[in-house]
Amino acid sequence: MPESVGMILTLLMNIALFGLANYFAVKHSARNIKRRLIAGMIFLLSTPIIFFSTLYLVFTWDDTGWGAGILTVIYTGLYILNGLILLLSSIHIYFRI
């Protein structure tokens, strides 16, 4: 598989997975503190799965490993930040009530 095709497939898969997970987490936990906390914890606990799946997918088309490491750290960081934002928003909802 050419490197450009592998990179595009990996990017599309990660964007779609992140978008769907974020959509369902926010939609199903609207104005509910417990659900928002659970959604944030699920995001934080799923980061190792995202890390290793992204690393494996990128290693299939990247021979040197630098691109795999950079993309893996970027996507894992996005999941960690999203989980922290969900947790902070649940704290905000708790103190607003």
LINVENMO-V899217 format. One record per helix or strand of 2 or more residues. SS is the DSSP state (H for helix, E for strand). FROM is the first residue (numbers start at 1). TO is the last residue. If there is no record, write none. Layout:
{{SS:FROM:TO} {SS:FROM:TO}}
This chain:
{{H:3:28} {H:33:45} {H:47:59} {H:66:96}}
